[in-house]
């Protein structure tokens, strides 16, 4: 799993039948401090995330382990929306304080 920030939507009017009804979002992997790291990618939204939210994504075969993506041709899935992160006894991220 890795942290990522939702940075946009991807709309495809034609796609494989197994992807019909899926919401595709553009994500930017980020460090725990929120700094971009790595390449942007498209992920299937399995949890109803929205633009700007901090999420957890999984990639590779793990991306096909949610109810929404099981057996589907996906390589990245948003599988959680982050509410807060505590590190070394301190809250380093809180959704309600996120700007």
Order of alpha helices (4+ residues) and beta strands (2+ residues): beta-beta-beta-beta-beta-beta-beta
